[in-house]
């Protein structure tokens, strides 16, 4: 990875956009109760999913405009065949300096080495319970052991830090906050607690199930006083702390109680080729149809600019809890 658009793109609110999250598939090997409705979601047809060549073309064009950071997500990115090859090609794109991946960890044990070799710099693993039965219930059938093996393999492969994303939900897993936080005492993990957002399995979401970051923090008070840690460039809106003498770090990400849209520096690309300027807005710009109709790179640039222009100043979810989004997180790319 070399070079880099130092400037990034400026949106209407003067935010410098350098970060692209790409959902490479809408398919997932878990069906988490809060992410997907029980009946599942209709899959995007294979022909409608961007090919790796199409994804790489978009990344090349956007790197030329100042995108330096790419995160692969899904769905579950590791279920798409050839993902390490995609990573390798993306790592070679001029301007891409930081390549990361978000996964549920189920397939990580067998893939950690090749992903690291291919050029994934950092890895985030989503994990919402450390109890095997509960994990199975939350994920509708997943095996916790596979994820724990994946975490070990990621450590052995040299990923550092390994970030764990936990969504505490009242009555579901909020009694495990302390246990998750305590993991950081011996392991160099970044355990990040993310507030439950009103997107995904909407039937399940209601305000009373949201455990605010302040509450999460309170429920780990027994472990000792948290010391503030300075955030790194890739920590985004997470506020970071450390337990006394701990190897790892605890992070709080508070989309509901801390309005951090002013710091948002990202765009999202869905598996079916739409640029989505804000997680909480269904406004999207289609890149796939023009590309398949033979458009030029200049046209893609213009469409990226249009997406930037439509990036809202704020997500407005506090006012719009009742809103229904067209896509679940599995179809946007969390
Ligand atoms: N399959 C990958 C994984 O599990 O990390 C990537 C996709 S998953 C949709 C990305 C992240 O979105 C996960 O960390 C998940 O916990 C989070 N997520 C899904 N629905 C959410 C919600 N309603 N509120 C907060 N986070 C959510």
Boltz pocket constraint, residues with backbone or C-beta under 6 A from the ligand:
constraints:
  - pocket:
      binder: B
      contacts: [[A, 28], [A, 34], [A, 35], [A, 73], [A, 74], [A, 75], [A, 76], [A, 77], [A, 102], [A, 103], [A, 104], [A, 105], [A, 124], [A, 125], [A, 126], [A, 127], [A, 165], [A, 166], [A, 167], [A, 194], [A, 195], [A, 196], [A, 197], [A, 198], [A, 199], [A, 200], [A, 201], [A, 329], [A, 330], [A, 333], [A, 334]]
      max_distance: 6.0
